[in-house]
Amino acid sequence: MLVERLRRGDGAAFRQLVLKYQRPLYNAAYRVLGREEDARDITQVVFLRIAERLEGYDARYKFFSWVYRIALNESLNLLRRSGREEPLGDDADETVGEGADPESQAARAQVSREVQRALMQMKFTDRAVLTLRHFSECSYDEIAEILELKVETVKSRLFEARGRLRLLLKDMAPA
């Protein structure tokens, strides 16, 4: 197991861990923070925290959940430190699928910008649950473990957050 190899000081295991989690952690941080530079910084901080706190990791829980929890906590800490707990970022991710025609790419980039702009108007708790479910593709059980909530609470928060996101996107749509 990768974590056990890492605990034994296997440097290759840490490199594999970075390769496995770097993109998902960046995406989660970006969707919460809304700024590419902040998301890159948080991703690096998370890997430092993993190295610092690995001995404290409890193997009874999924490593994935532990890592995501660190990423969300560090993202929230950054928002608090910078005095922008409810950020107004507009650095929308314009990365779209390769091979699509330019018109499709432009349309997807526009939708991505609108979704990100709407997410950034939402409370951190809404962004977190939406990001974990829809951008990181976590199951309800995984989200519950990451956010330290009951599964029923996750489902309820997700339902309510989707409704608020839908309203924001409707309000942003051209008349």
Secondary structure per residue as TSV (DSSP state, phi and psi in degrees):
chain	resnum	aa	ss	phi	psi
A	1	M	-	360.0	140.6
A	2	L	H	-58.1	-43.6
A	3	V	H	-64.0	-42.1
A	4	E	H	-65.1	-40.5
A	5	R	H	-62.2	-40.4
A	6	L	H	-63.7	-42.7
A	7	R	H	-62.4	-28.0
A	8	R	T	-84.4	2.0
A	9	G	T	89.2	17.8
A	10	D	-	-75.5	106.9
A	11	G	H	-62.4	-34.3
A	12	A	H	-64.1	-33.8
A	13	A	H	-64.8	-38.3
A	14	F	H	-66.5	-41.1
A	15	R	H	-61.3	-40.9
A	16	Q	H	-64.4	-39.7
A	17	L	H	-61.8	-43.9
A	18	V	H	-61.6	-47.1
A	19	L	H	-60.7	-38.7
A	20	K	H	-71.8	-38.9
A	21	Y	H	-108.1	-11.3
A	22	Q	H	-57.5	-52.0
A	23	R	H	-66.8	-47.5
A	24	P	H	-61.6	-37.1
A	25	L	H	-69.1	-41.7
A	26	Y	H	-59.7	-47.5
A	27	N	H	-60.3	-43.5
A	28	A	H	-63.2	-46.0
A	29	A	H	-64.4	-40.7
A	30	Y	H	-62.9	-43.6
A	31	R	H	-66.8	-27.0
A	32	V	H	-84.5	-40.4
A	33	L	H	-93.3	-33.3
A	34	G	-	80.4	6.2
A	35	R	-	-132.1	128.8
A	36	E	H	-60.0	-45.8
A	37	E	H	-61.1	-44.0
A	38	D	H	-62.8	-41.1
A	39	A	H	-64.5	-40.0
A	40	R	H	-63.3	-44.3
A	41	D	H	-61.2	-45.9
A	42	I	H	-63.6	-40.0
A	43	T	H	-59.0	-43.5
A	44	Q	H	-65.0	-42.8
A	45	V	H	-60.9	-40.5
A	46	V	H	-60.1	-43.4
A	47	F	H	-66.6	-34.0
A	48	L	H	-64.4	-43.3
A	49	R	H	-63.2	-38.8
A	50	I	H	-59.8	-47.5
A	51	A	H	-62.6	-40.8
A	52	E	H	-70.8	-35.9
A	53	R	H	-109.5	9.2
A	54	L	G	-57.0	-37.4
A	55	E	G	-65.0	-25.0
A	56	G	G	-85.5	-5.7
A	57	Y	-	-69.6	130.9
A	58	D	-	-96.3	111.4
A	59	A	T	-65.1	-8.0
A	60	R	T	-69.2	-19.4
A	61	Y	S	-107.1	158.2
A	62	K	-	-67.6	134.3
A	63	F	H	-60.4	-42.5
A	64	F	H	-51.0	-47.6
A	65	S	H	-65.1	-41.9
A	66	W	H	-61.2	-44.7
A	67	V	H	-65.8	-44.5
A	68	Y	H	-64.6	-36.6
A	69	R	H	-62.5	-41.7
A	70	I	H	-60.9	-44.9
A	71	A	H	-61.2	-44.0
A	72	L	H	-66.7	-42.7
A	73	N	H	-62.8	-44.2
A	74	E	H	-65.5	-36.7
A	75	S	H	-63.8	-46.0
A	76	L	H	-63.7	-40.8
A	77	N	H	-60.7	-41.0
A	78	L	H	-63.6	-42.8
A	79	L	H	-60.0	-43.2
A	80	R	H	-66.2	-45.8
A	81	R	H	-61.6	-37.7
A	82	S	T	-86.1	-0.5
A	83	G	T	71.4	23.8
A	84	R	-	-132.0	59.7
A	85	E	S	-58.0	-27.3
A	86	E	S	-116.8	82.1
A	87	P	-	-66.2	157.1
A	88	L	-	-116.7	26.0
A	89	G	-	-56.9	151.9
A	90	D	-	-139.7	29.2
A	91	D	-	-88.1	61.5
A	92	A	-	-61.3	140.9
A	93	D	-	-72.2	117.6
A	94	E	-	-101.3	13.6
A	95	T	-	-73.4	123.7
A	96	V	-	-129.0	169.3
A	97	G	-	-59.8	140.5
A	98	E	T	-71.2	148.4
A	99	G	T	87.7	-9.7
A	100	A	-	-78.6	154.4
A	101	D	-	-68.8	155.9
A	102	P	H	-56.6	-36.4
A	103	E	H	-65.4	-43.1
A	104	S	H	-64.9	-41.5
A	105	Q	H	-61.2	-43.8
A	106	A	H	-63.9	-41.5
A	107	A	H	-64.5	-43.6
A	108	R	H	-65.6	-38.7
A	109	A	H	-63.5	-39.7
A	110	Q	H	-65.5	-43.4
A	111	V	H	-62.3	-43.1
A	112	S	H	-59.8	-43.5
A	113	R	H	-63.1	-42.4
A	114	E	H	-65.7	-42.5
A	115	V	H	-63.8	-45.6
A	116	Q	H	-63.3	-42.6
A	117	R	H	-61.2	-42.2
A	118	A	H	-66.0	-43.7
A	119	L	H	-57.7	-39.2
A	120	M	H	-71.0	-13.9
A	121	Q	T	-88.9	-7.3
A	122	M	S	-92.8	161.8
A	123	K	-	-65.6	155.2
A	124	F	H	-54.6	-42.7
A	125	T	H	-63.1	-37.5
A	126	D	H	-67.3	-46.0
A	127	R	H	-60.3	-41.6
A	128	A	H	-61.9	-49.8
A	129	V	H	-68.2	-39.4
A	130	L	H	-66.9	-42.6
A	131	T	I	-62.4	-47.1
A	132	L	I	-63.5	-39.8
A	133	R	I	-78.2	-46.8
A	134	H	I	-99.4	-25.4
A	135	F	I	-105.2	-30.8
A	136	S	S	-101.5	-5.8
A	137	E	-	55.7	42.0
A	138	C	-	-80.4	149.0
A	139	S	-	-76.8	167.9
A	140	Y	H	-60.1	-40.8
A	141	D	H	-63.2	-42.0
A	142	E	H	-64.9	-42.7
A	143	I	H	-62.3	-43.2
A	144	A	H	-59.1	-42.5
A	145	E	H	-67.3	-43.7
A	146	I	H	-63.8	-45.9
A	147	L	H	-89.8	-0.8
A	148	E	T	55.5	53.0
A	149	L	-	-128.5	166.9
A	150	K	-	-78.0	151.2
A	151	V	H	-58.1	-40.3
A	152	E	H	-61.7	-37.2
A	153	T	H	-67.7	-40.2
A	154	V	H	-60.5	-47.5
A	155	K	H	-60.9	-42.9
A	156	S	H	-64.5	-47.3
A	157	R	H	-63.3	-38.7
A	158	L	H	-66.1	-43.7
A	159	F	H	-58.7	-48.1
A	160	E	H	-66.9	-41.5
A	161	A	H	-65.2	-38.9
A	162	R	H	-61.6	-41.0
A	163	G	H	-62.7	-43.5
A	164	R	H	-66.1	-39.5
A	165	L	H	-64.4	-43.3
A	166	R	H	-57.9	-44.2
A	167	L	H	-64.1	-42.9
A	168	L	H	-62.4	-42.9
A	169	L	H	-67.4	-36.3
A	170	K	H	-63.6	-43.2
A	171	D	H	-66.1	-28.0
A	172	M	H	-83.3	-18.7
A	173	A	S	-66.7	141.0
A	174	P	-	-63.0	143.8
A	175	A	-	-74.5	360.0
